Amino acid sequence: MTGASGERQMRRMTEEDIPDVIEIEKRSFISPWTRGMFAQTLESPVARNLVMTESGDIVGYVIFYQAGLEMHIMNIAVHPALRRQGIGLDIMKRVIESARINSVEECFLEVRETNFPAQGLYERLGFKRIGKRRGYYTETNEDAIVMALSLE
Ligand SMILES: CC(C)(COP(=O)(O)OP(=O)(O)OC[C@H]1O[C@@H](n2cnc3c(N)ncnc32)[C@H](O)[C@@H]1OP(=O)(O)O)[C@@H](O)C(=O)NCCC(=O)NCCS
């Protein structure tokens, strides 16, 4: 894994990508998604699963749902060794750009109250805090901050 930003590409996630994605997932979250959860989103007609690659290696991924005029970011992570190099920002900018093209009006997500890196990323993209979901993360009883970005 070089971290060179020269050949960064975003493409659809496939079944074959799931093991590499899960490696990143396990190192990124207290309650990582399982193989079954990723596989389920791959089959969902409203979900989009994308991976970011650099020189062919998966360096990050994002999963979101689009329903009508709304988009909901379900999961995003960047390989721990390659953070703070603009990959997360690059992934989100591309997702938002495609949302605009698809006439999405609002983009939503939930983020842990203590997840300051992710909150920093979303704020930088213009997301605003619009509410809280109490005890949303049941394994730690942590609240979620709900954030939204208006694309109109
Ligand atoms: C959140 C995450 C995807 C960010 O990915 P990244 O590639 O490291 O982010 P970027 O390098 O593109 O950072 C873009 C901006 O986000 C903010 N940011 C990112 N990491 C940050 C940190 N550790 N502390 C503060 N702000 C941070 C900064 O504004 C940063 O810009 P800067 O580097 O010019 O200051 C990554 O930290 C990650 O995978 N975390 C674990 C999984 C996770 O929490 N996902 C979000 C669930 S809601």
The ligand as an ORCA input file, in Angstrom:
! r2SCAN-3c Opt
* xyz 0 1
  C     -13.681      9.973      8.777
  C     -12.689      9.455      7.744
  C     -13.442      8.727      6.633
  C     -11.929     10.654      7.137
  O     -11.105     10.170      6.078
  P      -9.705     10.868      5.701
  O      -9.304     10.368      4.371
  O      -8.732     10.678      6.810
  O     -10.143     12.387      5.641
  P      -9.429     13.555      4.789
  O      -7.945     13.362      4.795
  O     -10.084     13.643      3.454
  O      -9.807     14.822      5.666
  C     -10.612     15.872      5.164
  C     -10.905     16.832      6.288
  O     -11.694     16.201      7.299
  C     -11.282     16.680      8.604
  N     -10.590     15.616      9.345
  C     -10.232     14.399      8.885
  N      -9.619     13.687      9.859
  C      -9.584     14.486     10.944
  C      -9.083     14.326     12.258
  N      -8.464     13.176     12.649
  N      -9.265     15.330     13.133
  C      -9.868     16.471     12.760
  N     -10.370     16.701     11.507
  C     -10.220     15.707     10.625
  C     -10.293     17.809      8.311
  O     -11.042     19.007      8.092
  C      -9.680     17.315      7.020
  O      -9.060     18.331      6.276
  P      -7.503     18.676      6.568
  O      -6.745     17.390      6.595
  O      -7.126     19.571      5.418
  O      -7.487     19.369      7.898
  C     -11.619      8.513      8.407
  O     -11.108      9.162      9.554
  C     -12.155      7.152      8.805
  O     -12.186      6.214      8.010
  N     -12.590      7.019     10.084
  C     -13.109      5.732     10.597
  C     -14.458      5.427     10.040
  C     -15.469      6.513     10.359
  O     -15.502      7.050     11.454
  N     -16.348      6.807      9.393
  C     -17.383      7.810      9.546
  C     -18.595      7.226     10.178
  S     -19.885      8.447     10.429
*
